[in-house]
Amino acid sequence: MVKVGLRPQRHAGFTLVELTVVISLIVVLSTLALVGYRNAMTRSREAVLKEDLFRMRQAIDQYYADKEEYPDTLETLVNDGYLRALPVDPFTASAEAWQPILEELDPADPFAQGVFDVKSSHEGIAMDGSLYADW
């Protein structure tokens, strides 16, 4: 005996379209999270770089105020106790990558040229559009 009007039994589960939509949403959300994570990491590195530059410049100024001359090298700041250690550049991952800027040449003493300023050797572009080497 055949029953008329009954629908065939449907199996429980998801259709291919439903699975595709869910997977697509997961991919889009994870992509957004990854972009946000990378931006946060770059911003934190920029903050560390600004703080390191500020502290080293402050140590150079303190050295000059105490001794009335600029340090010969950045390592002089460490040796004389103005810094515990040279900070690691967050972009180059090296403490030796800092580029010292020497003071202008004094005609009275052409051999005495100390470190007047310091900058990063990283050649990238910051999130605000400026160069890291110009900070």
WOURBEL-V462831 format. One line per field, one symbol per residue. ss: DSSP state (2 for helix, 1 for strand, 0 for the rest). phi: phi as a letter, one per 30 degrees, with the letter a starting at -180 (. if undefined). Layout:
# WOURBEL-V462831
ss = ???
phi = ???
This chain:
# WOURBEL-V462831
ss = 000000000000000222222222222222222222222222222222222222222222222222200000022222200000000010000100001111000100100000111110000010000012220
phi = .cccjddddcddkcddddddddddddddddddddddddddddddddddddddddddddddddddddchadddbddddddcidbdadddddcchbdcddcdcddddcddbdccbcddabbdcdcdcdddjddddcd
